[in-house]
Each structure stands twice: as structure tokens, then as C-alpha cells.
Amino acid sequence: MKQRITYIVKDPVQGYDPSNLKVTKTSLTVAALDGAKEHHITLGMHELPDELRELLTGSHELYVRWGSDRPYEATAPYASRISPGLHVFFSPLKNQDAPPLCDHIRAVFGDDVKCDGVETSFTTPPILSGRFSHSASRQFYSYVASLQPLVDRLVREVCPTSDDFGCKSLAQGLLTADYVDLDYNSISHALILKAFWSTSPDSAWDETHHLSSRDGALEVGVLSNEKPDEDEELKYSGVLTQVGKDKEPSPVLFSFPARHHPLPSSSTFFTSFPPPTGLHPTLKITLPTASSAASPPLPHCALHTYLTIPSTLFIDRYPLNDPLFLRSNSLKALHALSGATDLEAPDYLTPAWGSAALFEVDTADAAIKGSSSFSFTIPLHLRYLPPAGNASRGLRPVHVPDPVLFWACPAEEYGKFPSSPFDRVNLGYDGLFGPKTVFFHFTPAASADGAHTAKLVRRLDVPVLDLDRSWYVELGTVIAVLFGAALVGLPLVKVLIREFGHRWTRFRGQDEVKKEK
């Protein structure tokens, strides 16, 4: 097992005193460090439980991404973002059946995850860049608010009894992480776990990292952001320690091109559903500062938003072919739409997880002088949902994760970005751009009107049939049917009676004539 722990000092001017690091042959202690942290663990196949190893060996590549629904401020080089919830990107082995991936997903992340099988629940994303190699062939999403089921399973099945390298404490720490990644591909034959914290759950980081007694390596770095020489690059200075090899931290200074960059803290956005939402809610994305939408970080950049939409909602692509309709919503184009796009199917007959969409935003209005804010809208449509009971008052909650908002900028000076240990791949939207694209990310923020619950997920309460009061509907339906039948049947009965009377009269008249003869 190999561990790499990286701290990014929050205040690069003040820096961090390396004397606060205590190094021994088997451990390193960090004290009073204010900043972000990433914990990177690489596990060999022989170190994994049999069930997990069997799943991975039946996969060509598997990438699991989980993002917290708590707002946080990203720090370079950990600037990439995803919508809150669970994202799974998967490619099966050629000419082989897919493993029971959904069974494992429900077992690890909760039984309420809507996943029945790879062929039915996963979708096939469009890959607009054929040259981009980091793009899985299947995609899945579910809003998972907590990693508690995963933590329980790690503590129970993965962590050793002796806990000699802090496995249990690390597993419990995942509950406060801002994002967690699991990466596997058939080339490396290794499982990589990455967890990121934008800040310490306490006031600062005070912890000790131990070298695992079973094998390997423990590397700890404390870095500060420096001003890069190029806009597409990141530059760092600090100290690096290989526990068990170094007696003291070694100074480092390095730079590298990165695909993902954070924008200044003032570049924020928030989302909302203006009332009344009805069956056709409109997602409104607002940038409080219009200048952030009018001033791209590099030339030739375009503002994009990537939506992850659960199956309870869908996007109608046909109106979005109209330039006037797009312009009225401050949109320039719908570049990609995949997943459950059937306009008629109700949610309970939609096996796929939902759909994903990439929009390019029209920022022409943001450049108008005097504009204090800029907003654009995306029309959505609700599917018919199953009825609800158990004191739900006839409402079903629908959770819609906040989208990802970013500038996509071409970086032509790079033939292809070199591999970086900090860059994340298979985020859903990165495969929709070429390998020379740089992303500058906005920060999702709380709603300005105070109605936000400090989460990056919107909740819609959708009216459905209330099973606790459905007898009103049943009784009303019976009465309406009987009343309608009466309206139709009574005139017919009157006609029949009148016709029968006429015939009876004629019959009696003919009978009396015969008697007289």
C-alpha cells in the first residue's frame, strides 16, 4: 500500500514552518496547519477483499466519484468539480458480460440507489472528442447525501484489526470530505482512493500519519501556491518527506500544466427554481457579479454549464434547436444531451438513472454596462411520479443537484496535457472537450435570498396522488362514472320506454280489430 498526503497551505504569503513537522522512521506529525488536504492511497489487487477484486477484474475501467452537497472553496490543484452525489463511470471488458456492478453499488452506498443493471440503469455519454482517452463508455448518477454506508463497510471489511496505519480513522474522516474518488483500470491493476478536504474539520490539521507495517510507502508534502509563469500552469513550493527514507523534510519547487483551475473567490453562482414551478420548472443560474461572466480568464474561452439531471426530470431538446428560444434563455447552444430523454415515459417506467446535458451560455447580456448580475435559465420538465402515502400529504421530494459552471478555454501551445497526479479525469464533462482544453471553475454558493439551506442541491416538492386520501378520488370517480352513465343512459331508457309504448299500443289496436272481425 502506498500513501501520498498533500497539504496546500491556505495563506501562501505566511507559508508554513517546516519545523512544525515531526519526522520519525515510521511516522510524520503535522501540527497547526491551516489549509486543504488530499489523501491518496494506492492498493494492489492482493490487498483487496475477494468480492471487490472479482468485481474489478471483470471491468476494463471503473471510476467512482462522490461529491458533498456542502459548499466549499476549491484550492488549486484540486479545482475540478462535479455535481453533488454519486457518479460512476464504467467500461466493461470487450466480449464479456458486465459484472453485477449495481448490486455492489447498492450494497456500498445504500439500498435506495436506483440501479438495477448496467445495461438498463447506466447511460452511454456522447464522446465529442475521439482523441480523448480518459472517457468511460457508461455513466451513472444518484444523489447520495452521505458516505456512512461506505464508511461502515470499510471499517468492517477492509480495515485491519490492528489499525496500524489509521485505516479506521481515515474511513471515519471520509464523512467530512468534500469529495472522494475511486479509480481502477485494467492497465494499472491497482485501486486508487483519493479524498479531499478543503479545510480541516477543526481549526487546523493536527494529526500523525503512520507508515504501514505491511508494505510500502508514505509520502507527505506541504505545499504553497506560487505565481505561475504561464496561465495554464500551476507552481508550488514547499517541503516533501518520504517517511522511512528521509530524516527531515526536503525543499521542493516545481510547476506543471493543469487542466483545472479555480477562479477568484468572487466568481460564484447560485441556482434556484423561481415559483411557481408546476410541472415545468425552470432552473435559474445567477452570477451575482456580471463582470465574472463578461471577463473570461483567457482569450477564446466559452462559458459552459454541465447538468446532471435525475430521471424525475428531463430536457426537451426540440425547442432548444430554435435560436430565438435559446437567446430568450441566455443560452448559445445545447452541445450534448444523453440518457433518459423519452418525453412521454413516467419516472416509474424509466429504468435509466436520468440524463446529462452540456450547454454553452450566451454572455452577451453580461457585458451590458450597469448590469449588477447575470443569469440564464434552463427549462426542465417533470415526469409523472408514482403516488405517495405515509403522511406525505401527496408530495414527493425531487432532489436536483447544482450544475457545474466553468470556462472552457483552448490551450493550443500544448499538443496534449502531460499526465498529472493532481488532475481528475472522467468527470462527465471533460470527455466532451478536446485534450487541449483548460477549465476554469466557478464556485457554487448559497442562495442570495436566504432560502438556501446551505446545500448544493435544490429540492422540489412534486404533487402526486396521496394514497392516504385516495378514497376521495376513488369515490369521486365512481360517482362521476355513475353520473355520466345516468346522463347517457336515462335518455336511452326514455327512448326505449316510448318506443315500447308505441309498439304496445299498435299491438293492442291490432288485437282488438281481430276480435271485432
C-alpha positions, 0 to 999 in steps of 0.5 A: 500500500502506498500513501501520498498526503498533500497539504496546500497551505491556505495563506501562501504569503505566511507559508508554513514552518517546516519545523512544525513537522515531526519526522520519525522512521515510521511516522510524520506529525503535522501540527497547526496547519491551516489549509486543504488536504488530499489523501491518496492511497494506492492498493494492489489487487492482493490487498483487496477483499475477494468480492471487490477484486472479482468485481474489478477484474471483470471491468476494463475501467471503473471510476467512482466519484462522490461529491458533498452537497456542502459548499466549499472553496476549491484550492488549486490543484484540486479545482475540478468539480462535479455535481453533488452525489454519486457518479460512476463511470464504467467500461466493461471488458470487450466480449464479456458480460458486465459484472453485477456492478449495481448490486455492489453499488447498492450494497456500498452506498445504500439500498435506495440507489436506483440501479438495477443493471448496467445495461438498463440503469447506466447511460452511454455519454456522447464522446465529442472528442475521439482523441480523448482517452480518459472517457468511460463508455457508461455513466451513472448518477444518484444523489447520495447525501452521505458516505456512512454506508461506505464508511461502515463497510470499510471499517468492517471489511477492509480495515485491519484489526490492528489499525496500524496505519489509521485505516479506521480513522481515515474511513471515519474522516471520509464523512467530512470530505468534500469529495472522494474518488475511486479509480481502477483500470485494467492497465494499472491493476491497482485501486486508487482512493483519493479524498479531499478536504478543503479545510480541516474539520477543526481549526487546523490539521493536527494529526500523525500519519503512520507508515504501514507495517505491511508494505510500502510507502508514505509520502507527505508534502506541504505545499504553497501556491506560487505565481505561475509563469504561464496561465495554464500552469500551476507552481508550488513550493514547499517541503516533501518527506518520504517517511522511512527514507528521509530524516527531515523534510526536503525543499521542493519547487516545481510547476506543471500544466493543469487542466483545472483551475479555480477562479477568484473567490468572487466568481460564484453562482447560485441556482434556484427554481423561481415559483411557481414551478408546476410541472415545468420548472425552470432552473435559474443560474445567477452570477451575482457579479456580471463582470465574472461572466463578461471577463473570461480568464483567457482569450477564446474561452466559452462559458459552459454549464454541465447538468446532471439531471435525475430521471424525475426530470428531463430536457426537451431538446426540440425547442432548444434547436430554435435560436430565438428560444435559446437567446430568450434563455441566455443560452448559445447552444445545447452541445450534448444531451444523453440518457433518459430523454423519452418525453412521454415515459413516467419516472416509474417506467424509466429504468435509466438513472436520468440524463446529462446535458452540456450547454454553452451560455450566451454572455452577451447580456453580461457585458451590458454596462450597469448590469449588477448580475447575470443569469440564464435559465434552463427549462426542465420538465417533470415526469409523472411520479408514482403516488405517495402515502405515509403522511406525505400529504401527496408530495414527493421530494425531487432532489436536483443537484447544482450544475457545474459552471466553468470556462472552457478555454483552448490551450493550443501551445500544448499538443496534449496535457502531460499526465498529472497526479493532481488532475481528475479525469472522467468527470462527465464533462471533460470527455466532451472537450478536446485534450487541449482544453483548460477549465476554469471553475466557478464556485457554487454558493448559497442562495442570495435570498436566504432560502438556501439551506446551505446545500448544493442541491435544490429540492422540489416538492412534486404533487402526486396522488396521496394514497392516504386520501385516495378514497376521495378520488376513488369515490369521486370517480365512481360517482362521476362514472355513475353520473355520466352513465345516468346522463347517457343512459336515462335518455336511452331508457326514455327512448326505449320506454316510448318506443315500447309504448308505441309498439304496445299500443299498435299491438293492442289496436291490432288485437282488438280489430281481430276480435271485432272481425 
